[in-house]
Amino acid sequence: MGGLEPHRSGARRAVQHGTDRCPRSLESWIHVRLEDGDRRDPQVERRRVHAGMAEPDRDGCGDEAAGGRDVEGLGNRAVSATNHAPRATHREGQTFAGESLLVRYANFVKLPHTIFALPFALLGLVVASRETPVTWRTLGLVVLAFTCARFVALGFNRIADREIDARNPRTKGRELPSGRLSLSQAWVAVALAALLFLVTAWALNPLCLALAPIALVFISAYSYSKRFTHWSHLWLGLADGIATPAGYLAVTGRWSDPWWVLPAGALAVTFWVGGFDVFYALPDEAFDRAERLASLVVRLGQARAILLAKALHGLALVALVAFGLGAGLGVAYYAGVAIGAALIAWEHQLVKPGDLSRLNAAFFTANGVVSIVVFLGALVDRVL
């Protein structure tokens, strides 16, 4: 805060400044207009003091608060106050603009991130189609079941972490901490998604129905894993990894032959997601240490955590090859895996210890494309 200058007649001075004489982003500043004997500021009457919160770009700095409050006082007693629009809350990347309830729910669970694991659920479905024909009904139920399960997992995570998110500068703009959604709205949506997931599992086959409650418990329990283990990244990975066996079981209603094909598919996704979740934890290292939250970044530091992410991604590629061998997939599938490997290598070139400026491109762009090209490779192989 800049210092107050000595009183002079007709003074009009901002008492809170940044170092470059401009109010810092989301800081308030105040103009004080005082009467001096018989001389009065044109806007001052009857010994009133006017204080105005900064509004957008009033002085050309372009970074004032988006809204404010005007207060008129008579002596020490406020006589009127007017509230303007609330300050805009920072919106996370890969979310939708707008404030409709549908948009808020979509942002609540970061709907665009569905692209990460849904293709791997469909990969299991493609492999299963070699044994059992896939109908449009089955395809629709698989997509619906996956979307509901993901909503439950992410929604429950947001509920469990709402107080932590409110203290984290990166996440305090999320729907619950910012008040865009109420806690009751969040619980209702999660409960409905869980119910719909069970209904779709019932509509698929008895094995899916029997496994559905276990899956819900496992994916929801992830939300508390970082309270007690540094390896929560792999818990999240396996929560996504069960999508591949689930897609297969939804079509066939029985386990694979050979038996290790589905575990190989699950491990491929587990290592892949675990590796990029290590990347996702990099910006939160200082916050997680302060909050005593566990992660491999906290345990190992950025440099060694990135090395471990490379190892996990290497294991993911090995598991993808093993999955292809067991499932009898051909050249098109392995071409997709090769493209995925190149994208992962590019991803690791973008992220360096101490330089996370290109993390968003690595996290969203590369990983989103990896899952798609691997799935498309299997699909082309199946069609041809």
C-alpha positions as CSV (number, residue, x, y, z in Angstrom):
1,M,0.0,0.0,0.0
2,G,1.4,3.4,-0.9
3,G,1.8,6.0,1.8
4,L,-0.7,8.8,2.6
5,E,0.6,12.2,1.6
6,P,0.2,15.2,3.9
7,H,-3.1,17.1,3.7
8,R,-3.3,19.7,1.0
9,S,-6.4,21.6,-0.2
10,G,-8.6,19.8,-2.6
11,A,-6.5,16.7,-2.4
12,R,-7.6,13.8,-4.6
13,R,-5.3,10.9,-4.2
14,A,-5.4,7.1,-4.4
15,V,-4.2,5.8,-1.1
16,Q,-3.6,2.2,-2.3
17,H,-1.3,1.7,-5.2
18,G,0.9,-1.0,-6.8
19,T,4.6,-0.4,-7.2
20,D,4.0,1.2,-10.7
21,R,1.4,3.6,-9.4
22,C,-1.4,1.4,-10.8
23,P,-3.7,-0.6,-8.6
24,R,-2.8,-4.2,-8.7
25,S,-5.2,-6.8,-10.1
26,L,-8.2,-7.1,-7.8
27,E,-6.9,-4.6,-5.4
28,S,-9.1,-1.7,-4.3
29,W,-8.2,2.0,-4.3
30,I,-9.9,5.0,-2.8
31,H,-10.3,8.6,-3.7
32,V,-10.8,10.9,-0.8
33,R,-12.2,14.4,-1.3
34,L,-12.2,16.7,1.6
35,E,-13.4,20.3,2.1
36,D,-10.8,22.8,3.2
37,G,-12.3,25.8,4.9
38,D,-14.6,27.6,2.5
39,R,-13.1,25.7,-0.5
40,R,-14.8,22.5,-1.4
41,D,-14.3,19.9,-4.0
42,P,-17.2,20.3,-6.5
43,Q,-18.5,16.8,-5.6
44,V,-18.3,17.4,-1.8
45,E,-21.3,18.7,0.1
46,R,-22.2,18.9,3.7
47,R,-18.9,17.5,4.9
48,R,-19.4,14.2,3.0
49,V,-16.6,11.9,2.3
50,H,-17.0,9.9,-0.9
51,A,-15.1,6.6,-1.3
52,G,-15.2,4.7,-4.6
53,M,-13.8,1.2,-5.3
54,A,-11.9,1.2,-8.5
55,E,-13.8,0.2,-11.7
56,P,-12.4,-1.1,-14.9
57,D,-9.6,0.8,-16.5
58,R,-10.4,4.2,-15.0
59,D,-6.8,5.3,-15.1
60,G,-5.6,3.4,-18.1
61,C,-3.9,0.6,-16.2
62,G,-6.5,-1.9,-17.3
63,D,-6.3,-4.1,-14.2
64,E,-8.7,-2.7,-11.6
65,A,-11.4,-4.7,-9.9
66,A,-14.4,-5.5,-12.0
67,G,-16.8,-3.9,-9.6
68,G,-17.0,-1.7,-6.6
69,R,-18.9,0.1,-3.9
70,D,-19.7,3.8,-3.4
71,V,-20.1,5.0,0.1
72,E,-21.1,8.5,1.3
73,G,-20.5,9.4,4.9
74,L,-21.7,12.3,7.0
75,G,-19.1,12.5,9.8
76,N,-18.5,8.9,10.8
77,R,-22.0,7.7,10.0
78,A,-22.7,6.1,6.6
79,V,-25.8,7.5,4.9
80,S,-25.9,5.4,1.7
81,A,-24.2,2.5,0.0
82,T,-24.6,1.1,-3.5
83,N,-23.2,-2.3,-4.5
84,H,-22.2,-2.9,-8.1
85,A,-21.7,-6.2,-9.9
86,P,-19.6,-8.8,-8.0
87,R,-16.1,-9.3,-9.0
88,A,-15.5,-11.8,-11.8
89,T,-14.2,-15.1,-10.5
90,H,-11.3,-16.7,-12.4
91,R,-12.4,-19.6,-14.6
92,E,-10.2,-22.6,-15.0
93,G,-9.0,-23.8,-18.4
94,Q,-10.9,-26.4,-20.4
95,T,-14.2,-25.1,-19.0
96,F,-17.2,-23.5,-20.7
97,A,-18.2,-19.8,-20.5
98,G,-21.7,-19.0,-19.2
99,E,-23.6,-19.3,-16.0
100,S,-26.6,-21.6,-16.8
101,L,-27.1,-24.5,-14.5
102,L,-26.1,-26.9,-17.3
103,V,-22.8,-25.1,-17.9
104,R,-22.1,-24.9,-14.2
105,Y,-22.6,-28.7,-13.8
106,A,-20.4,-29.3,-16.9
107,N,-17.6,-27.2,-15.4
108,F,-18.2,-28.7,-12.0
109,V,-16.8,-32.0,-13.4
110,K,-14.6,-30.6,-16.2
111,L,-16.6,-32.3,-18.9
112,P,-14.0,-31.7,-21.6
113,H,-11.6,-34.0,-19.7
114,T,-13.9,-36.9,-20.5
115,I,-11.8,-37.2,-23.7
116,F,-9.0,-38.6,-21.6
117,A,-10.4,-42.0,-20.7
118,L,-13.6,-42.5,-22.7
119,P,-11.6,-43.7,-25.7
120,F,-10.1,-46.5,-23.6
121,A,-13.6,-47.6,-22.5
122,L,-14.4,-47.8,-26.2
123,L,-11.2,-49.7,-26.8
124,G,-12.5,-52.5,-24.6
125,L,-15.7,-52.4,-26.6
126,V,-13.9,-52.7,-29.9
127,V,-11.9,-55.7,-28.7
128,A,-15.0,-57.3,-27.4
129,S,-16.7,-56.9,-30.7
130,R,-14.5,-59.7,-32.1
131,E,-16.5,-62.1,-29.9
132,T,-19.9,-60.4,-29.6
133,P,-21.6,-58.0,-32.0
134,V,-22.0,-54.5,-30.6
135,T,-25.4,-52.9,-31.0
136,W,-26.1,-49.1,-30.9
137,R,-28.0,-49.8,-27.7
138,T,-24.9,-51.3,-26.0
139,L,-22.7,-48.4,-27.3
140,G,-25.1,-45.8,-26.0
141,L,-25.3,-47.6,-22.6
142,V,-21.5,-47.8,-22.3
143,V,-21.0,-44.1,-23.1
144,L,-23.8,-43.2,-20.6
145,A,-22.4,-45.4,-17.9
146,F,-18.9,-44.0,-18.3
147,T,-20.2,-40.4,-18.2
148,C,-22.2,-41.1,-15.1
149,A,-19.3,-42.9,-13.3
150,R,-17.0,-40.0,-14.2
151,F,-19.5,-37.5,-12.9
152,V,-19.8,-39.4,-9.6
153,A,-16.0,-39.6,-9.2
154,L,-15.3,-35.9,-10.1
155,G,-18.4,-34.6,-8.3
156,F,-17.6,-36.4,-5.1
157,N,-14.0,-35.2,-5.4
158,R,-15.1,-31.6,-5.6
159,I,-17.4,-32.1,-2.6
160,A,-14.6,-33.8,-0.5
161,D,-12.0,-31.1,-1.5
162,R,-14.2,-28.0,-1.4
163,E,-12.5,-26.5,1.7
164,I,-9.0,-27.3,0.3
165,D,-10.0,-25.9,-3.1
166,A,-11.2,-22.7,-1.5
167,R,-7.7,-22.1,0.0
168,N,-5.8,-23.0,-3.3
169,P,-5.4,-20.0,-5.6
170,R,-5.5,-22.3,-8.6
171,T,-8.9,-23.9,-7.6
172,K,-10.7,-21.3,-5.6
173,G,-12.7,-20.3,-8.6
174,R,-14.3,-23.8,-8.9
175,E,-18.1,-24.1,-8.6
176,L,-18.4,-24.9,-4.9
177,P,-15.7,-22.6,-3.5
178,S,-17.0,-19.7,-5.7
179,G,-20.6,-20.3,-4.8
180,R,-21.7,-21.0,-8.4
181,L,-23.2,-24.3,-7.1
182,S,-24.5,-25.0,-3.7
183,L,-23.4,-28.1,-1.7
184,S,-27.0,-29.4,-2.0
185,Q,-27.0,-29.0,-5.7
186,A,-23.7,-30.9,-5.9
187,W,-24.9,-33.8,-3.8
188,V,-28.2,-34.1,-5.7
189,A,-26.3,-34.3,-9.1
190,V,-23.8,-36.8,-7.8
191,A,-26.6,-39.0,-6.3
192,L,-28.6,-38.9,-9.5
193,A,-25.5,-39.8,-11.6
194,A,-24.8,-42.7,-9.3
195,L,-28.4,-44.0,-9.6
196,L,-28.3,-43.6,-13.4
197,F,-25.0,-45.5,-13.5
198,L,-26.5,-48.4,-11.6
199,V,-29.5,-48.4,-13.9
200,T,-27.3,-48.6,-17.0
201,A,-25.2,-51.4,-15.5
202,W,-28.4,-53.3,-14.9
203,A,-29.5,-52.7,-18.5
204,L,-26.2,-54.1,-19.8
205,N,-25.8,-57.5,-18.0
206,P,-25.8,-59.2,-14.6
207,L,-22.0,-59.1,-14.3
208,C,-21.9,-55.3,-14.9
209,L,-24.6,-54.8,-12.3
210,A,-22.7,-56.9,-9.7
211,L,-19.5,-55.0,-10.2
212,A,-21.1,-51.5,-10.4
213,P,-21.3,-50.8,-6.7
214,I,-17.7,-51.8,-6.2
215,A,-16.6,-49.5,-9.0
216,L,-18.5,-46.6,-7.4
217,V,-16.9,-47.1,-4.0
218,F,-13.4,-47.4,-5.5
219,I,-13.6,-44.3,-7.8
220,S,-15.1,-42.2,-5.0
221,A,-12.5,-43.3,-2.4
222,Y,-9.8,-41.8,-4.5
223,S,-10.8,-38.4,-3.2
224,Y,-9.4,-39.2,0.2
225,S,-6.2,-41.0,-1.0
226,K,-4.0,-37.9,-1.0
227,R,-4.6,-37.5,2.7
228,F,-2.6,-40.7,3.4
229,T,-0.5,-41.8,0.4
230,H,1.9,-40.2,-2.0
231,W,0.8,-42.7,-4.6
232,S,-2.7,-41.2,-5.1
233,H,-1.8,-40.7,-8.8
234,L,-1.9,-44.4,-9.4
235,W,-5.2,-44.7,-7.5
236,L,-6.6,-42.2,-9.9
237,G,-5.0,-44.0,-12.8
238,L,-6.7,-47.3,-11.8
239,A,-10.0,-45.5,-11.3
240,D,-9.8,-44.6,-15.0
241,G,-8.1,-47.9,-16.0
242,I,-11.1,-50.0,-15.1
243,A,-12.8,-48.4,-18.1
244,T,-11.1,-50.7,-20.6
245,P,-12.3,-54.0,-18.8
246,A,-15.6,-52.4,-18.2
247,G,-16.1,-51.7,-21.9
248,Y,-15.2,-55.3,-22.7
249,L,-17.5,-56.8,-20.0
250,A,-20.4,-54.6,-21.1
251,V,-20.4,-56.3,-24.4
252,T,-19.5,-59.9,-23.6
253,G,-20.7,-60.3,-20.0
254,R,-17.6,-62.5,-19.2
255,W,-13.9,-62.3,-18.6
256,S,-11.3,-62.2,-21.4
257,D,-9.4,-65.2,-22.9
258,P,-6.4,-65.0,-22.3
259,W,-7.2,-63.7,-18.8
260,W,-4.4,-61.2,-18.8
261,V,-5.6,-59.1,-21.7
262,L,-8.0,-57.0,-19.5
263,P,-5.5,-56.4,-16.7
264,A,-2.9,-55.3,-19.4
265,G,-5.4,-52.8,-20.7
266,A,-6.2,-51.5,-17.2
267,L,-2.5,-51.2,-16.4
268,A,-1.9,-49.2,-19.6
269,V,-4.4,-46.6,-18.6
270,T,-3.3,-46.7,-14.9
271,F,0.3,-45.8,-15.8
272,W,-0.7,-43.3,-18.5
273,V,-3.1,-41.4,-16.2
274,G,-0.8,-41.7,-13.2
275,G,2.0,-40.2,-15.2
276,F,0.1,-37.1,-16.4
277,D,-1.5,-36.7,-13.0
278,V,2.1,-36.2,-11.7
279,F,2.3,-33.4,-14.2
280,Y,-1.0,-32.0,-13.0
281,A,0.3,-31.9,-9.4
282,L,3.4,-29.9,-10.3
283,P,1.9,-26.4,-9.9
284,D,0.4,-27.3,-6.5
285,E,3.7,-28.4,-4.9
286,A,4.0,-25.4,-2.5
287,F,0.3,-25.5,-1.6
288,D,0.3,-29.2,-1.0
289,R,3.3,-29.0,1.2
290,A,1.7,-26.2,3.2
291,E,-1.6,-28.2,3.5
292,R,0.3,-31.5,4.3
293,L,-1.3,-33.2,1.3
294,A,0.5,-36.1,-0.2
295,S,1.8,-36.4,-3.7
296,L,4.8,-37.7,-5.5
297,V,5.8,-34.2,-6.3
298,V,5.8,-33.4,-2.6
299,R,7.7,-36.6,-1.8
300,L,10.3,-36.4,-4.6
301,G,10.5,-32.8,-5.8
302,Q,9.8,-31.6,-9.3
303,A,12.8,-33.1,-11.1
304,R,12.5,-36.6,-9.8
305,A,8.7,-36.6,-10.0
306,I,9.0,-35.8,-13.7
307,L,11.5,-38.6,-14.2
308,L,9.0,-41.0,-12.5
309,A,6.3,-39.7,-14.8
310,K,8.5,-40.7,-17.7
311,A,8.9,-44.2,-16.3
312,L,5.2,-44.5,-15.8
313,H,4.5,-43.5,-19.4
314,G,7.1,-46.0,-20.6
315,L,5.3,-48.7,-18.6
316,A,2.0,-47.6,-20.2
317,L,3.4,-48.1,-23.7
318,V,4.7,-51.6,-22.7
319,A,1.2,-52.5,-21.4
320,L,-0.5,-51.2,-24.6
321,V,1.7,-53.4,-26.7
322,A,0.9,-56.4,-24.4
323,F,-2.8,-55.6,-24.7
324,G,-2.6,-55.6,-28.4
325,L,-0.7,-58.9,-28.5
326,G,-3.3,-60.6,-26.3
327,A,-6.2,-59.1,-28.2
328,G,-4.8,-60.1,-31.6
329,L,-4.7,-56.5,-32.8
330,G,-2.8,-55.6,-36.0
331,V,-0.7,-53.0,-37.7
332,A,-3.2,-50.1,-37.5
333,Y,-3.4,-50.5,-33.7
334,Y,0.4,-50.4,-33.3
335,A,0.6,-47.4,-35.6
336,G,-1.8,-45.6,-33.1
337,V,0.4,-46.7,-30.2
338,A,3.5,-45.3,-32.0
339,I,1.8,-42.0,-32.6
340,G,0.8,-42.0,-29.0
341,A,4.4,-42.6,-27.9
342,A,5.6,-39.7,-30.1
343,L,3.0,-37.4,-28.4
344,I,4.0,-38.5,-25.0
345,A,7.7,-37.8,-25.9
346,W,6.6,-34.3,-27.1
347,E,4.7,-33.8,-23.9
348,H,7.8,-34.5,-21.8
349,Q,9.8,-32.0,-23.9
350,L,7.3,-29.3,-22.9
351,V,7.5,-29.8,-19.1
352,K,10.8,-29.0,-17.3
353,P,11.6,-28.7,-13.6
354,G,11.0,-25.1,-12.7
355,D,9.4,-24.2,-16.0
356,L,5.7,-25.1,-16.1
357,S,4.7,-22.4,-18.6
358,R,3.7,-25.0,-21.3
359,L,2.1,-27.4,-18.9
360,N,-1.4,-26.8,-20.2
361,A,-0.5,-27.9,-23.7
362,A,1.1,-31.0,-22.4
363,F,-1.7,-31.9,-20.0
364,F,-4.7,-31.3,-22.3
365,T,-3.6,-31.3,-25.9
366,A,-1.1,-34.2,-25.9
367,N,-3.0,-36.5,-23.5
368,G,-6.4,-35.9,-25.2
369,V,-4.9,-36.9,-28.5
370,V,-3.0,-40.0,-27.2
371,S,-6.2,-41.7,-26.1
372,I,-8.0,-40.9,-29.3
373,V,-5.3,-42.1,-31.7
374,V,-4.8,-45.4,-29.8
375,F,-8.6,-46.0,-29.9
376,L,-8.8,-45.1,-33.6
377,G,-5.9,-47.4,-34.4
378,A,-7.8,-50.3,-32.8
379,L,-11.0,-49.3,-34.6
380,V,-9.4,-49.1,-38.0
381,D,-7.8,-52.5,-37.3
382,R,-11.2,-54.0,-36.4
383,V,-12.9,-52.5,-39.5
384,L,-10.2,-53.5,-41.9
